[in-house]
Structures are given as C-alpha cells and as structure tokens.
Amino acid sequence: SAQIADLQQKLLDADNGDRAKQRWDSIATILEAKCALKYLLGELVSSKVQESKLQSSLEQSQASCSDVQKMLMEERNHIAELEAEFQNQILVQEQQHQEKV
C-alpha cells in the first residue's frame, strides 16, 4: 500500500504539471491571452516587489554587519589598551616589590 500511495502521488504530481502546460497550450482567444498576460504581469510585479524588499533587507543587514564589525574592532582595540595598561601596572608592582626586597 505504501508503493501504491507513492505511485498515486507521482501520478498526481505529473498530472498537475501537465495541466499547467495544457492550460497555456489551450489558450485560443485574445480574451484568454489577455487574462493570462494580466496574470503573468501581476506575478511579475509581485516578484519585483518581493525582490525589492529582499534587496532592502539585505542592504540593512549588510549595514548592520558592518556596524557590528566596527564595534568589534573598537572593543578589540580597547581590550588591547587595557591589557597594555595592566601589563604596565604589573611591571610597576614587580619593580616596587623588587625595591622592597
């Protein structure tokens, strides 16, 4: 029964693909062509709007990523400065300790 269900699903998928092709092949009148063209143009506009939104989102994400990278570099520089200051303090403490000894 699993094989039968699988074959039935394959037939449905193939039938759906054929139906779409048959619809386009069966356009016979100017009215049908106009309707098909109107549908396709609507889909094109929809796709362009979606592409524009995605492009805008990508640009925002890239700008955000750039900002985060800049902040990361600033933090790394700050940490390096703190580490250098800490090392200086250690040297001063060691020198003071040596003088006491």
Backbone hydrogen bonds, N-H to C=O, Kabsch-Sander energy under -0.5 kcal/mol:
donor,donor_aa,acceptor,acceptor_aa,energy
5,A,1,S,-2.5
6,D,2,A,-2.3
7,L,3,Q,-2.6
8,Q,4,I,-2.6
9,Q,5,A,-2.3
10,K,6,D,-2.2
11,L,7,L,-2.3
12,L,8,Q,-2.3
13,D,9,Q,-2.5
14,A,10,K,-2.4
15,D,11,L,-2.6
16,N,12,L,-2.5
17,G,13,D,-1.9
18,D,14,A,-2.2
19,R,15,D,-2.5
20,A,16,N,-1.9
21,K,17,G,-1.7
22,Q,18,D,-2.9
23,R,19,R,-2.6
24,W,20,A,-1.7
25,D,21,K,-2.4
26,S,22,Q,-2.0
27,I,24,W,-0.9
33,A,29,T,-2.2
34,K,30,I,-2.8
35,C,31,L,-2.5
36,A,32,E,-2.6
37,L,33,A,-2.9
38,K,34,K,-2.9
39,Y,35,C,-2.4
40,L,36,A,-2.6
41,L,37,L,-2.7
42,G,38,K,-2.2
43,E,39,Y,-2.3
44,L,40,L,-2.3
45,V,41,L,-2.7
46,S,42,G,-2.5
47,S,43,E,-2.4
48,K,44,L,-2.7
49,V,45,V,-2.6
50,Q,46,S,-2.3
51,E,47,S,-2.7
52,S,48,K,-2.5
53,K,49,V,-2.4
54,L,50,Q,-2.6
55,Q,51,E,-2.7
56,S,52,S,-2.5
57,S,53,K,-2.5
58,L,54,L,-2.6
59,E,55,Q,-2.5
60,Q,56,S,-2.4
61,S,57,S,-2.4
62,Q,58,L,-2.6
63,A,59,E,-2.3
64,S,60,Q,-2.6
65,C,61,S,-2.7
66,S,62,Q,-2.4
67,D,63,A,-2.4
68,V,64,S,-2.5
69,Q,65,C,-2.5
70,K,66,S,-2.2
71,M,67,D,-2.6
72,L,68,V,-2.5
73,M,69,Q,-2.3
74,E,70,K,-2.3
75,E,71,M,-2.6
76,R,72,L,-2.5
77,N,73,M,-2.5
78,H,74,E,-2.4
79,I,75,E,-2.7
80,A,76,R,-2.5
81,E,77,N,-2.3
82,L,78,H,-2.6
83,E,79,I,-2.8
84,A,80,A,-2.4
85,E,81,E,-2.5
86,F,82,L,-2.7
87,Q,83,E,-2.5
88,N,84,A,-2.2
89,Q,85,E,-2.3
90,I,86,F,-2.3
91,L,87,Q,-2.4
92,V,88,N,-2.6
93,Q,89,Q,-2.7
94,E,90,I,-2.8
95,Q,91,L,-2.7
96,Q,92,V,-2.6
97,H,93,Q,-2.5
98,Q,94,E,-2.7
99,E,95,Q,-2.4
100,K,96,Q,-2.1
101,V,97,H,-2.5
